[in-house]
Amino acid sequence: MSQRGPDGQKMVYIKNDNNNIYLFHSRLSIIDLDKRSDQPYFFENYTIVFNGEIYNYIELRDELKKKGRVFKTDSDTEVLIQCYEEFGEDCLQKFEGMWSFALWDGNQNKLFLSRDRFGEKPLYYYETSDGIYFGSQTLFIKSLVDTKIEVNQNQILRYLVNGYRSLYQKNETYYKKLYEIPIASLCFIDVDLQLYTTKFWTLKPNVDQKMSTKDAIEGVKERLIDSMRLRLRSDVPIAFCLSGGIDSTALASIASKVFHKEISTFSIIDEDIRYNEYENINHTVNDLKCKSTKIHLEKGNNLDKLIELIKFHDAPIATISYLVHSLLSEEINKNGFKVAISGTGADELFTGYYDHFNFHIYDTRNSPLNQHHITQWETHIQNIVRNPYLSNPKIFIENPYLRDHIFLNNDIFSSYTKSKFEEKFTEYQFETDSMLQNRMMNELFFESTRVIIHQDDLNSMKNSIENRSPFLDTNLVEFAYSIPPELLIQNGYGKYILRESLSGILNDEVRLDRRKKGFNASLNSLFNLKDLKTRDFLLSESEVFDIVDKSFIESLLEKDTLENSFSKFLFNYLCVKIFLDFS
């Protein structure tokens, strides 16, 4: 656990009747660096191990002081444990932050587990006849359990055939019977080793049909700035991940221009024109006059890095983006930073993907502005969309339930697996009448954000860094889902409300750029697939060929260029091979 927390390691053993409770903690010191805030932390008859941040801990501490409470530290850990004593499990409603924690309540003889609203901090558990094991990574649990935990081939097939968006559509992990504590949940484990789980928060869109575009813009601006105010709290230096897109640039610009912070940014440069954001990154660096570190991708020498990363993740990497992100995290660590801020979540709040335009056109199909939206799409978006399904602006008007663009070519990939895997796309129906809003909520809670923040956490913690995501703020998210969906895309601009809320803060070269490159990279920018050593590794004897047809991999390697979906499959295959070879 030392990479997650290099600043101190402690444990506590608690004997309770016939039960043994062991709590282990590795500390990454961010708030109140003094040893007095080390964990496990003890208060009255309570003991806690806590991973994450309660960003509004200062406000909560002031509230508790007015009730006569006294504090011995300046940490959010002590605020958390005193909030629990004061409010019980209702304390979770008061927290703004990211967390997973285990709290032993010696009064009730219960272990209290909880995880934040969006799942920014991971928490796994595994039940045996001897007890319940839990931890922030599967690696930790495996190190404690006497018997070998079996790999879950079903999850591997899901990943290979349907890709990263399918990973959270079922309650499975890459290991059998090893599960995640649900997000936005609290769990009690009692003395009989029974685990009870309940949700403490659910996002319910409460659309204000009377809201004007101006109200939406002002509401987003106010809440995003307030979210940044809370997430800039730190007793150690903070770095900014800067991709060149509107999301990460917005956060760096708010820190610099609104809060007058001297900031340092870190960026990846890929020479592949599809992903190269050098120009936009420079626009921002020049505008903010900030310190900038740029990492240029080097072709062909990343296999060892990928192997090392997969060993730490104890799972295949979700997408190639997270090999790239690991290089970014490594550089942030080398430069002495312990906190990094990233723009995760904005796409799922404000329309960040190209299919959102098609869903918006569906939602406004009975509006007099519908043809205007189509014309704007044809003018500004049509030529930059690569997914073949989305080249038709009316695709969801013609077929509202078509989602083939999400699991693109999965029928082909399934045909080359030894155990034919066919799991159709499923979509949860939230309490909304908007197809666009429902799609974004599925992305937020199942398909995109969940995957991103888990990968962010693992990559950051591998390099002893805490990752913070200001767009995943409760007030901001709930407000974003109160905005009438038809307002979110205007004049051919996705994220219209977010863009306008940043007028005067974010440089216009980035703010008004319609292109969506995303934080991504080409497979050929990281691996030389023509290199004999690399090819030998890709095709060397492995358990993976009990799952995938080797001839299919050979055929992909023979091609000079690969379509995007096939390139993704080849990377996923490589990750699965490494996982099976080294797990």
Protein Blocks (a to p, Z undefined) as FASTA:
>chain_A
ZZmmmnbccdddddehjbccddddddddfbhjbfklpccddehjbccddedddfklmmmm
mmmmmnopacfbfcfklmmmmmmmmnmmmlmmmpgcddddddddfklopacddddfkopa
gcdddddfkbccddfbfklmmmmpmbacdddfklmmmmmmnommlmmmpccdfbehiacd
dehiacdddfkopacdddfbdcdddddfkbcfklmmmmmmmmmmmmmmmmmgccbdcddd
dehpaklmmmmmmmmmmnopacdddddddfblklmcklmmmmmmmmnopacddddddehi
lmmmmmmmmmmnopacfblmlmmmmmmmmmmmmnopabdcdfehjlmmnopafklmmmmm
mmmmmgcklmmmmmmmmmmmmmmcfblklmpmklmmmmmmbcklmmgoklmmmmmcfbdc
ddddddddddbfbfklmmmmmmmmmmmmmmmmmmmmmmmmmnopacddfklcfklmmmmm
mpcfklmpgghiahklmmmmmgokacfklmmmmbdgbjaddfklmbcfkbmklmmmmmgc
cfklmmbcfklmmmmmmpmbdcfklmmmmmmmmmmmmmmmmZZ
